[in-house]
Amino acid sequence: MEFPAHLLSVLIWLPIAGGIVALVIGDDGDVASSKAGLMRVTTLLTSLLTLAISIFLYTGFDKTTADMQFVERIPWVEALQAYYYLGVDGISAPLILLTTFITPFVVIAGWDTIKTRPAQYFAAFLILEGLMVGVFAALDGLLFYVFWEFMLVPMFLIIGVWGGERRIYATLKFFLYTFLGSVLMLVAFIYLYLQTGSYDLLGWMDAPLTMTAQKLIFIAFLLAFAVKVPMWPVHTWLPDAHVEAPTGGSVILAAIMLKMGGYGFIRLSLPIVPDASGYFSSLMIGLSLIAVVYIGFVALMQKDMKKLIAYSSIAHMGFVTLGFFLPWHISGSSGAALGISGGMVQMISHGLISGAMFLCVGVLYDRVHSRQIADYGGVANTMPTFAAFAVLFAMANAGLPGTSGFVGEFMVIIASFKANFWIAFFAATTLILGAAYTLWMVKRVYYGEVANDNVAKLEDLSRREFLVLAVLAIAVLLLGVWPAPLIDMMNASIDQLVERIAEPKLLQAGL
């Protein structure tokens, strides 16, 4: 089969170009105008075309090799030995597919709910989609950093322009946390460039480094990626950002942007500084378990649905970092690979489930204009179809077997048992805490008597809303009962990563 030339470039620049076209078309300040309608259709078709092209990424992907595929490499800044260098493997390809899969739902969800500057709103999401794909595809350090930082700009605007009452505070907090964390990553990149003479990420993985250099580089990466995950204690920007962001912003933030931190650890920290990663692995496991346990209790106390889901995201992403740093505490490559694979599956699963849960909150908010749990009750009596979807996603969030939420967590817990009983014990508490805060929200929002007139007047899902939630429900169930296609896609790359981190770079350097 013939695949499109420069496939990754198309996936990056098509949505960016579509965003620019949406801005050019505009909306005349009237959301009901024909121009606004044309702009929406253009945006949706661009996101769907990007998704369709990404299917070539899956159908043409060779699952038997860990080598980079769909590689593009042309000179960019020759004086710095920087290249426009793209490629994907079994670690990055699933995240690109997740990005292109989620974006059309954001466009459909905001179809007739965004009344202020809709052209700029939809354009921001398309441009953001292209930049996020760029992060996952970049194999040049300088190119990676450019995509990584520019990605903040559209999300900054999305929260700052279309957010809630405290949007300026939330926007500045989000930007400062993520930008300042990334500055030290740039310093680490410059050091690696001076050591190797290039920005080639794959070349950096083979570069011998002293233990001191590895530790400093790891700390620099940690500050950038821990904020993005986010890990405790640099997580405080996330609940504010989620609460103030519009529904589409919350979906992309939870489903895709949080995964950037996990991807940074597995793409940069583990293979480039494996000895330092092993040295700090106990610390990382400890911080991950704090996220799982402590943040789970914090989620129990929330009165705002968005805040509850935001804290839930922090707890679930704790499983990701836990799985990534277990290999140094497990004897045998199969157990080490199981932990990393579990973390990867958890990232994809969480992207689907958290995105769906924020869309459910958006459905209620569009009708009642409140996110407070106390303002609801008995929603299942007036919106039975919607309640069925919402409860399914809540069960998946709690790790119900048969849903995608179970698969990744189960793999990480099994890997944890291979490492240490107490790590597994504390990790498994998420099955109790996750069920507690999720079911407590479900009980108060969806069941019982109809709480008030606002709930009594609610209308069930529109066809547009039904389509979005139905497709996501199918994805959550399909990954839950048949995760093999995803795991098979990752296996070769994860096995290579396990082999790489098992061989100390200090020995290569003779240090």
N, C-alpha and C positions, 0 to 999 in steps of 0.2 A: 504494500500500500504506500502511496506517495503522501508524505506529510508536508504541510506548509513550510516553505523555507523561512528561516529565522522565526521559528514558532514562538520562542520566548520573547523576542522583541515585539512581536505582534501582540502577545498577551500583556505586555507592559504598556505599549504606546497606543494601542487601539482604544482602551478606555480613557486614557488621557486626552487623545484627540476627540473622542466623543464628548468628554466634558467641556472642551473648548468650543465645540460646535453647539452644545446646549447653551453655553453663555452667549454665543453669537446670535442664536435664535431668540433668546430672551423670553419674556412673558408679558410685556406691556403693562406690568403692574396689575393685571387682571387674570386671576387663576382660571377663569372660565373662558378666556379668549382662545381663538383658534391657534394663535401663536404659542400660547402656553400648552395647548394640547399637542401640537407638533413637537414641542420641546420634550414633553414627557415621553411621547412615543419614541423619539430619537434616543433618549436616555435608556429606556427599557430595551429597545432593539440592540443598542450597543452592549449592554450588560449580558443579554442573552447570546449575542454573537460571540462575545468573549468566552462565555461558558461553553458554547458549542465548540469553539476552537480548542479549549482546554481539554476536551474529550480526546483530541488527537494525542495529547500528552499522556493520557492513560493507555489508549489503544496501542500507541507506538512505543511504550516504555518496556524495556527489556528487564524483566524481574530477576534474571539470572546473574546479573553483573552489578558490582558496586561502582563501576566507572561512571563519571559524569556523562550525561546524555543531552542531546539537542544543544551541543556546545556552540557558542558564538564567541569569537575573539578577534577584535580589531583594535589597532592603536587608538588611544584616547588622549592622554597627556604624556607624550613620548618622553619629555624631559624628566618626568618622574617615574618612568617605566610603569605607568598606569594604563590599563586596558579596559575597553568595554568588553568585559569577559562574563559570559553567562553560561549556566549549565545547571542541570538538576540531577539528583539521585533519589534513592528511596526515602530520604529524610525530607527533602524539600518539595518533591513533587506532590505528595498528599496535601501539604499546606497550601500550595498554589491552587489545587483543585477545590479545597475548602473555601478559599478566597473568592474564586469565580462562581462557586455555588451559592454562597450567602448573599452576594451583592444584588442579584436580581430581586431577592425578597425584600431588601431594604428599599429598592425603587418602588416595588408594588405596594409595600406597606405605607409609603408616604405619598401615594398617588394623588389623593384628594384631601389629605389632612394638613399638608403644608401650605399655608395661605400667604406667608411672607417670603418674598424673593425665592420662589420655587426654582427658578432657573439656576441660581447660584447654589441652592441646596443640592439639587441633583448633580450638578457639575462637580461639586466638592467630593461627592461619593465616588463618581467615576474616576476622577483624578487620584483619589486616595486608593482606589482599587489597583490602578496601574503601579503606583509607588509601592504598595504592599507586595505585589507580585515581584517587583524589582528587588526588594529585600531578600525574598526567598530564592531568587535566581542568580544574584550577583556572586561572582567568584573572585572579584577584585576588591581588595579592602577599601580603597578610596571610593569606588562605585557603591559598595555596600553602605558606607557611611553617608554618602549623598542621599541615597534612597531612604536610609534610616532617619535622617534628620528632616528631610523635606516632607516625610510622611506626617510629621507633627502639624504642619501648617493647615492642611484641610480639616483635620480633627479639631484644631484650635478654633477655626472659623465655625465649624458645625456646632460646637458647644457654645461658643461665645455669641453667635448670632441667633441661633434657634433654640437655645437652652432655656432653663427656668429662671426664676427670680434671682438666684445667686450664681448665675452663669459666669459672670466676670471673675468672681473669686475662684470658682471651680476650674475655669479655663487657665488662669494664671498659675494655680497650684499644679495642675496637670502639666503645663508646659515647663515650668521651672524644675519640677522633679525629674521629668524625662529628659529635658535638655541638659541639665547639669550632670545627670548620671552618665550621659553619653560623651561628655567632654573628655573624661579620663580614658574612655575607650579610644578616642582619637589619639591621645598621647601614646597608648599602647600600640596602636597601628603604626605611628611614626617610628617608634622604637624598633618594631619588627621590620619596617622598611629599611631602616638604617643597618640592621643586622643582615638582611638578606638581599637588599638592593632591588626589591620589587614589592608590589602589593598583592601578589598572587596568594590567595588563601590556601590553596593546596600546597604551594611551596612553603608557606609558614608551618604547615603541619609536619614537614620533614626537617625543619630547621632546629639544630641542637641548641638548647638554652640552659644556662646555669639554673640551679634551684632558686637562687635569689631573684633572678630575672623572671622565672616562671611564677613565683609567688606574687610579685608586683603586678605582672600582667594579669594574673587571675583576679586580683583585687580590683584592678581597673575594669575588667570585664564584668565582675560581680556587681559593681555599683551601677553599671549600665543595664544589665539584664535583670537584676533583682528588682529594680524599680519598675521595669516593664512587665514583669510576671503578674502582679507584684508580690514580693515576699515580705513577710514580717521582718523588721518593723518599718519598711519603707512603702507600706501599702495604703497609707491614709489618704492619698490623692484619689484612689479609685472610687470609694463610695460617693464622694462629692461629685466626681465627674459623671458617674452613672446617674445620680439623682437629677442633676441639672441638664444632662444631655437630652436631646430629642430621642424618640424611640429608635430611629435608624442609627444614631450615634452610639447608643448603648449597645445595640446589636453588633455593630462592627467592632466596637471597643472590646466587648467580651469575647466575641467569636473569633476574631482575627488578631487584633493588636496585642492582646495579652500573650498570644502564642509567640510573638517576636522574642520575648525574653527566654522562653524555653528553647526556641530555635537557636538563639545566640549561644546558650550553654552547650548544646549538642553539636553545633556547627563550628564554634570557635574555642570555647573554654576546654572542653574535653580533649579534642585532638591536638590542639596547639600547645597546651600546657598540661599534659596528662599527669605529670608528677605532682604539680601544685594542686591539680584537681583532686588527686588522691589524698594529698596532705590536708586539704580543707574539706574533704568529703564528710567527716563526722560533723563539722560545723554546719554544712549544708543540710545534712539529714536532720540535725537538731532544729534548724530554722524551718524546715519543711514540716516537721511534726508539730511545731508550735502553730503553724498556719492551719494544719488539719484540725488540731484539738482546740486551741484557744479561740481561733477565729470562728470555729463552729459554734462555740458558746456565745460569742458576740452576735452571730447571726440569729440565735434564739431570742435575743432581746429587741430585735428591730420591729418598728411599727410601720415602716415604709416598705412597700413591696420591692421597690428597686434597690433599696439599701440591703434588704435581706438577700436578694439574688446576687448583689455585688459582693457581699461578704462570703456567700456560698462559692462564688467564683474563686476567691482567694484561697479558700479551703481546698477546693478541688484542684487548683493549680499547684498546691502543695504536694499533691500526689505526683505531679509531673517531675518536679525537681527531686523528690524523693527517689523516684525510679531511675533518674539519670545518674545519681551519685551513689547508688547501691553497689555497682560492680566492684568497688575496692573492698567491700566487706563480704563478698561471695566468692567461694572457691569454685572454679569451673566456669567456662565461657557460656554455657547454656543458661545458667542462672543469671549471669550478668546481662546477657542479651535479653532475657525475659523482663528484667527491670526497665531497661531502656525502651523496649518495644511497648511495654505497658504504659510508660510515660507518653510515648508518641500516640498510642491509641486514645489515651485520656485526653490529649490535646484536641484531636479531631472530634471525639465524642462531645467534649465540653463545648466546642465551637457550635455544634448542632443544637445541643440542649439549652445552653445559656442564651443563644440567639432566639430560640423558640420561646423561652420563658419571658424574655424582654418584649418580644412581639405580643405575647399574651397580655402583659401589663399595658402595652400600648393600646390594645383593643379596648380594655376597660377605661383607660385614661381618656381616649377619644370620646367616650360616651359620658363619663361621670366627672372628668377633670379632677381626679384625685388619685393619689397613689397610696393613701393611708389605708391600712388593713381594716381599721375600725369603721371606715365608711362603707364597708361592704358586708355581705352576709347573704346566703341564699341565692347566689348568682346562678347556681345550677337549675333553680326553678324557672328562671326566665330566659336563660341562655344555655340550654342543655347540650347542644352540639359543641359550643365553645368550651363548656366546662369539661366535656369528655377529653378534648385535646389538652386543656390546661392540666388536668389531673394526670394524663399520660406523661406529659413532659415533667411534671413534678415527681412522678414515680421514677422516671429515668434519672432525674437529678439526685434522687435518694439511692440510686444504684440497684434498681429492681432487675433481677435476672430476666433476660429476654430483651432488654433495652441496651443501647450502647453505653449507658452510664455504668453498667456492671462490668463490662469486659476489661477496660483499662485498669479500673480499681482492683479487680480480682487478680490480674496479672502482677500488679505492683505488690499487692499483699502477699502473694505466693513467693515472689522474689524476696520480700522482706523476711519471710520465715526462713529462707535459705541463709540470710545474713545474721539475723538475731531475733529471738522471740519477742523481746520487748519493743523493738522497732515495729514488728508486725502487729503487736498488741495495740500500740498507740495509733498506728495507721488504720487499723480496723475500727477504731472508734468512730470514724467518719460514717460508717454504715448505720450507727446509732444516732449520732448527732445530725447527719444529713436527713435521716428519716424524721427526726424530731422537729427541726425547724421547717422543713418542707411541708410535712403533713399538718403541722400547726397552722401554717399559712393557708393550706388548702381547706382545712376545717373552718377557719374563720371567714374566708372569702367566699367559698363556693357552696358550703352546706349550711344546714339550719334553716330557720325561717327567713323569709325575705326581710332584710333589715330596715329598709326605708323606701320612700317613694321613688328615689333615684334608681334603685335596683329594680323595683317593680316595673318601671317603664323601659327597662333595657330591651333592646332587640338583638336577636341572635346574629350569628356571623353573616356578613355579606358574602357574595360569591368570591370576591377578591380575597377577603380574609380567609375564607375556607380553603381556597387554593393554596395559599402560603402555608397555613398550618398543616394541611393534609400532606403536602410534599415533605415537609420537615418531619412529620410523624412517621412517614414511610422510611425516611433516611435513618431515623433513630432506631426503628424496629429492625430494619435490614442490617444495620451494622451490629445490632445486638445479637441477632441470630446467625449472621453470616459475616464475621469479621475477616475471614480468610483472604479475600482480595486485597484488603488494606495491609494486613500483616505480611502477606507474600510480597507485596510491593516494597516493603521496608527491610525484609530479612537480610538480603545481601549487603546492603549498606550498613546495617547495624552490626552484622557479624564482622565486617571490616573494621568498624569503629572499635569494637571490643578488642580485636587483635591489636589495633594501634595503641590503645591506652594501656594494654597489658605489657607493652615493651617500653621501659623507661627511656626517655630521650636523653637522660643524663649519661647513660651508657654509650649512646651514639657520640656524645661529646667527649667521652673519656673523663668525665668529672665525678 
